[in-house]
Amino acid sequence: MNETCLLMQQSQAIEQTMIRAMNAAINQSMFGTCMKLTEQLYFIVVKLKAYEFDELLQQINLQVQFLTESHTEYLKHQDELESISIKQTQALNQIMDIF
């Protein structure tokens, strides 16, 4: 039984490492890149505004809002995963303390 608990603890530790690594990779690359690209596009269109790009500006602004909301939702899900992982670790530690 003790060996099983140790294996479960190791599995839990690997899971936590994977969650953190994926979170960092996605957070650092995807959202930042999309946001910077969209902001740059927005500034270019603002400079060209004299040529009546108001509709395009609105679409880009909506995209920025969508990216911001998506990033917030993503971070919420990552926090939930982290919370679940912490609870699993605590449960495993309690089981190990019993044995």
VENTA-V851039 format. One record per pair of residues at least 12 apart in sequence whose ideal C-beta (glycine too) atoms are under 10 Angstrom apart, sorted by the first residue. I is the first residue (numbers start at 1). GAP is how many residues later the second one is. D is the distance in Angstrom with one decimal. If there is no record, write none. Layout:
{{I/GAP/D} {I/GAP/D}}
This chain:
{{1/94/9.0} {1/97/9.7} {1/98/6.2} {2/93/9.7} {2/94/7.9} {2/97/5.2} {4/91/9.5} {4/95/9.8} {5/87/6.5} {5/88/9.4} {5/90/5.5} {5/91/5.2} {5/93/9.2} {5/94/6.6} {6/86/9.3} {6/90/7.9} {6/93/9.9} {8/80/8.7} {8/81/9.9} {8/83/9.4} {8/84/5.6} {8/87/8.1} {8/88/9.1} {9/79/9.6} {9/80/7.7} {9/83/5.2} {9/84/7.8} {9/86/9.1} {9/87/7.0} {10/82/9.9} {11/77/9.5} {11/81/9.2} {12/73/7.0} {12/74/9.8} {12/76/5.4} {12/77/5.4} {12/79/9.2} {12/80/5.9} {12/81/9.6} {13/72/9.5} {13/76/7.9} {13/79/9.6} {15/66/9.2} {15/69/9.5} {15/70/6.2} {15/73/7.8} {15/74/9.3} {16/65/9.3} {16/66/8.0} {16/69/4.9} {16/70/8.2} {16/72/8.7} {16/73/7.2} {17/68/9.9} {18/67/9.7} {19/59/7.4} {19/62/5.3} {19/63/6.5} {19/65/9.2} {19/66/6.1} {20/58/9.1} {20/61/9.6} {20/62/8.0} {20/65/9.1} {22/56/8.6} {22/59/9.2} {23/51/8.7} {23/52/8.6} {23/54/9.5} {23/55/4.8} {23/56/9.5} {23/58/8.0} {23/59/8.0} {24/54/9.8} {26/45/9.8} {26/48/7.2} {26/52/8.5} {27/44/8.0} {27/47/7.6} {27/48/7.5} {27/51/7.7} {30/37/9.5} {30/40/9.4} {30/41/8.8} {30/44/8.6} {31/36/6.6} {31/37/8.8} {31/39/7.5} {31/40/4.4} {31/41/9.8} {31/43/7.1} {31/44/9.0} {32/35/9.9} {32/39/9.0} {34/29/8.5} {34/30/9.2} {34/32/9.5} {34/33/5.2} {34/36/8.7} {34/37/8.7} {35/28/9.6} {35/29/7.1} {35/32/5.4} {35/33/7.6} {35/36/7.6} {37/26/9.6} {37/30/9.5} {38/22/6.1} {38/23/8.9} {38/24/9.9} {38/25/5.2} {38/26/5.1} {38/27/9.9} {38/28/9.2} {38/29/6.3} {38/30/9.9} {39/21/8.8} {39/25/6.8} {39/28/9.6} {40/20/10.0} {41/15/8.9} {41/16/9.7} {41/18/9.9} {41/19/5.6} {41/22/8.4} {41/23/9.3} {42/14/9.3} {42/15/6.9} {42/17/9.9} {42/18/4.7} {42/19/6.8} {42/21/8.7} {42/22/6.8} {43/17/9.6} {44/12/10.0} {44/16/9.3} {45/12/5.3} {45/14/9.4} {45/15/6.2} {45/16/9.7} {46/14/9.4}}
